[in-house]
Amino acid sequence: MHADDLLPGDTPLRLIDQDGASHPDDRHRMPAADTLLEGYRRLVLARRLNDQADALVRQGRLAVYPSSHGQEACEIAAAMVLGEQDWLFPTYRDTVAVIARGVDPFEAFVLLRGDWHSGYDPNRHRVAPQATPLATQLLHAVGFAHAARLRGEDTVVLAMCGDGATSEGDFHEALNFAAVFHLPVVFLVQNNGYAISVPLSRQTAAPSLAHKGIGYGMRGRLVDGNDLAALLAVLGEAVEEAREGGGPTLVEAVTYRIKSHTNADDATRYRTSDEVEPWLARDPLLRLRAWLTAQGELAEGDDAEAHAQAERVAADLRTAVMADAEPHPEDLFAHVYATPTPQLREQAAQLAAELRAAEAGRPNTQEAAR
């Protein structure tokens, strides 16, 4: 592959601007209108879930929530470009992508509720557990892709991370391994401007994060992360190239974190409202709605139904999260080892005996013997 084929464009690809106007591109086609209409419905739900999660945090029903408000186009596109057999490796901020992949919203929020490790079955949904440590999921993703290819499976892996993760050694190791072994992996970097409080300018001197791809011998692509149409075009192309044996691609989606890093963060300490304000006009939801309306693809009734459906999902989530968790003590031993060790079996038996004794209202015979 020639070096010129590896380099990204000088500016992020944009097919729909912030005013909803089309920007044709010689290489990337505008996705079909029905695809974008489905994407809009998902964006509406994504925004409502982000808002609902913020409210649940304030009510003490979620322990923490890293909002993807303003980044929802990246989340939705990541899920939409994957086939049923493909896998998604998300970060802690990608709950919306997890839900868009088919995971029940309550199951996706269980981890953030703080009462269980992960609420969904990764194998059923082909979504890896969300990861809090930066960039560790990238290593898992390339290992999974390598194993899938060794088994002869038609699997593409899409691994998500933020700009802060690109400063970690795991990022380098994952990209280098994927390129050397020519693996079917798409790396999606959501460049939202900050690694908590550290701006991108203090993380890299590269022209863009997408330019890092050439150093590993893989394609780098730069895209407007608030333009769902452009994201679907670029990520879709990268997924198909990976599936056809073309190897990995590094995609940088330029977006912005509208809310604080999490509810435990005060973003006003390191950025001003003047910096945030222009990004509000680049809202991915409003942008796509403007385009669909101008094209005559979004009827008033369709828009109302999308919001009504989002409200129903948010209400169901709210009801489920408000219910008190009832963990069973024996669950402590359920997911430690695939085959429990003798020590664990002994401890589990002791706990079971104590529970039975407590229910029967008599002392534990083992304790009495001591």
N, C-alpha and C positions, 0 to 999 in steps of 0.2 A: 504494500500500500504506500502510495506516495505521501510525503510529508504534508503537502497541501490538502490532502483529503482528511488529515487528522485534525487540522486547525479549525476552530470555530469561526463564525463570522465576527466582524468588528462590533456589531451591535446585536442585541437580543432579537431573535425572530419574533415578529408580531404580525398576526393576520387580522386581528380586530383591535382597534385602538381604544383609548379610554372613553371616547365619545360614541363608540359603537359603529364606527366606519370600517369598511373592509380595506385591507392592504394586501392585494394579491402578491404572491411570491412565485418566482419561476420554478422553484424546486418543490415546494410544499403546497399541496392543495388544501383548500378550505374543506374541513370535514363536512359530511352531509348534514343538512339542516335537521333531520330527525335525530341524528346523533347529538348535535348541539342542544336540541330541545330536551333530550334525556339528560344531558349534562347539566342543563339549567335546573331541572327538577332536583337533581342531586345537590347542586350548589345551594338551593333554597333550604333543603334539609340540613346540609352541613352547617350553614350559618345559624339555623335555629338550634341545632345541637350544641354548637359553641356557646350560644347565648344561654341555653338552658344549663350547661355545665358551669358557667360562671355563677349563675344564681344558686346552684346546688352547693358550690364551694362556700358562698356567703352564708348559706343556711347550715353549714357544718355537716352536710351529707356526703361531700367528697373531700378527701384529705388534701388533694392538690389537683390542679388542672393546668397543663400547658396549652393555652389556646392557640388554635390555628386560624383565628379570625383574620381575614385578609389574604390567607394563603390557601383558601379552600380549593382553588382551581388546580393547584399542584396535587392536592389530596385526591380529588375526584379523578383527574386524568390518570394518576398512577394506577387506580383500580380499573378504570375503563379500558386501558390498553392491554390488559392481561387476559389470556385465555383461561379456561377452567382448570387446565392442567398446570398452570404457572404458579409461582410462589411470590409472595410479597414479604419483604423484611422491613418493618417499620421502625421508627424511633418513638420516643415517649410523646412527641408532639403529633403523631399521626393517627390519633384515634378516629378521626373522620375517614381516613383512607381505609382503616380496618373495617369500619362499618360499611363503607361503600363496596367493600369486597364481599359483603354478605353476612358479616358477623352481627348477631343481635345487639342492638345498642346497649342494653343493660349488661350483657356479657362483656362488651368492650370496655365498660366503665368500672367493672368489678376491681380491677387492679388499682385504679385511682381512688376507689372507695376505701381501700386499705384493709379489706377483710379476707382476701384470698390472693394467691400468687397471680393467677390469670384466669379470666372467666370463660374463655373460649377454647375449643379444641383446635389446635394448630393444623392437625392433619385433615380435619374435616373441611376447613375453610382455606387451607393452603396459605395461611398467614402465620408467620413466626410470632412468638410472644414479643410484646413491645419491650424495648430495651432502654433503660435509663443511662447506663454508661455510654459515653460518646464513642461511636464508630465500632464498637465490638460486634454489632450485628452485621457489619460489612464482611468481617472474616467468616462469620457463620454463613452468610449468603454465598460467598465464593466456594466455600467448602461444600455446601449443599449442591450448588450448580455442578461442581466437579463430580460429586458422587452420582448425581442424576445422569450426567453424560456417560459415566462409566457403566451405568445400568442400561444405557441405551434409551433413556426416556426423552420424550419431546417436551422439555421443560425449560422455560426462560425464568430467570430470577430478577426481580426488580428490587433493588436495595436503596432505601431512602436514608438521607442524612441531612444535617444542616451545615452551614458554613463553618461553624466551630469544629465540627468533626474533621474537617480537612486539615486541621492543625495537629491531629493525633497521628501517632505512628501506625495505628491500626488501619487508617485510611490508606497510607502508602503501601502497606503490606498487602491489603486486599486488592488494590488496583494492580499492583505489580504481578501478583499471583494470577489474577484474572486474565491479564494481557499475555503473560508468558504461556499459560495453558489454553489461551484462546477460548475462554469460557463464555457461555450464553448468559451474561449478566449485564443489566443496565443499572448504572449508578445515577440516582437522581439527587442532586444537591439542591436543597431549597435555601438559596442565599437570601436570608431575610434581614441581612445587615448587621446582625449582632450575635455574638456567642455570649449569652447573658448580657453583660455590660461592655464587652470588648468589641469595638467596631471592626469591620472587615479590614480597614486600613492598617490595623495593628496585628493582623493575622497573615497577610500576604502582600507582596509587591508585584504579583503577577498581573497582567492586563485583565484577566478574568480567571475564575476558578476552572472554567472549561479549558483554558489553555494548559492546565496541568496534564491533560490527557496525553498530549504528544510526548511528554517525558516518559510515559509508560508504554508508548506505542499503540495507543488506542484513540479512537475518534473522540473529539471534544465538541460538544454542541451547546450553544448559548441561546436561551429562549426567554421570552417575557413570561414570568411565572404568574402573572395575573390575567393571562389570555388563555382561556381554556382551549380555544381552537388551535393556537400555536403549540400548546403543550401536547394535545392529542396527536398533532401531525409529527412532531419531533420524537416524542416517546414511542408512538406507534411505529415509526420508521426504525427506531433503535431496537425495539422488541422483535420486529420481523427480521432485521439483519442478524440479530443474535440467533433467532430460531433457524435461520438458513445457513448457519455456520460462519457468519461474519465476525464473530467475536464480540467483545464488550464495547460499550459506549459510556462516556462520562457526559451527563447532561447537567448543566447549571441553569436553574430556573431563578431568575432575578425577581424577588418579591419583597415583602416587608412584613415585619411582625407588628401588627397594629397594637395589640395588647402587651402587657408586661410579660416577661419570660414565663413566670407562673404567678399564682396569687401571692407567693411569698416575696415577689420582686417589686421594687418601686422604680419603674422605668424613668420617672422624672428626674432621677439623680444623675442620669447619664445621657439624656436626650431631651430636646425641647419640643413643645407642641408645634412650632414652626416647621420642624423636620417631619413630623407625622402628618400634618395637614395635607400636603400634596398627594400623599399615598391614599388618602380617603377618596380622592377623585378617581383613582385607578382601581377602584373596587372591582374584583372579578365578576361578582354577581350583577352589579349594575351595568357593567360593560356588556356582558352577554345578553342581558335583558334588552338593552338598547338595540343591539344588532338584530336579535330575533324579532323585535317589534318593527324595526325598519324594514325587515324582509317579509313581514306579514306572516311570520311563523309562530307567533305567540299571541293567541287570542286571550281576551280578558278573562274568560272562564278558565282557560288552562292555567293562567298565572294564579288565579284564586284557588284552584284545586291543588296546585303545587304547595301553596302556603298552608292550606287546610290539612293536607296530608302531613306536612312537616309538624304542624301543631299536634296532630294525633300521635305521632311518634314521640314527640317531646313529652306529651302528657303521660304516655305509657312508661317512658323512661323515668319520669318524675315519680310516678306511683311506685315503680319497682325499687328505686333508690331510697325512697322514703321508708320502705319496710325495713324493720330491724333484721340484721343478719342473725341466723341461728346456727353457728358452726357447731359441729359435733366434736367432742374432745378426741375421739378415735381417728378423726381426719388428720391428726398430727403425724400419723404413720403411713398415710395412704399413698403419698407421692414422694417418698424419700429415695427408695431404690426400686428398680423393677422387680428384683428378687430380694425380699427383706433379709437382713442379716440375722443371725441367731440372737444378737443383743436386742435388735429392734423387735423381734417377735416376742422375746421375753418381756420387754417393756410394755408392748401393746397388750399382752396377756395380763400383766399386772394392772394396767389402767382399766381394762375391761372388767377385771374382778372388783376393783374399787368402785366402778360405776354401778355394777350389779348390786354390790353391798349397800351402796348409798340408796339405790332405788328400793331395796328391800328393808331399809331402815335398821340394819344390823352392822356391827363392826366388821371390817375386812379381816378375814381369818389369817391372811398373811401378816397383816400388821399386828394382830393379836399375838401371833406366835413369836414375834420379835420382842 
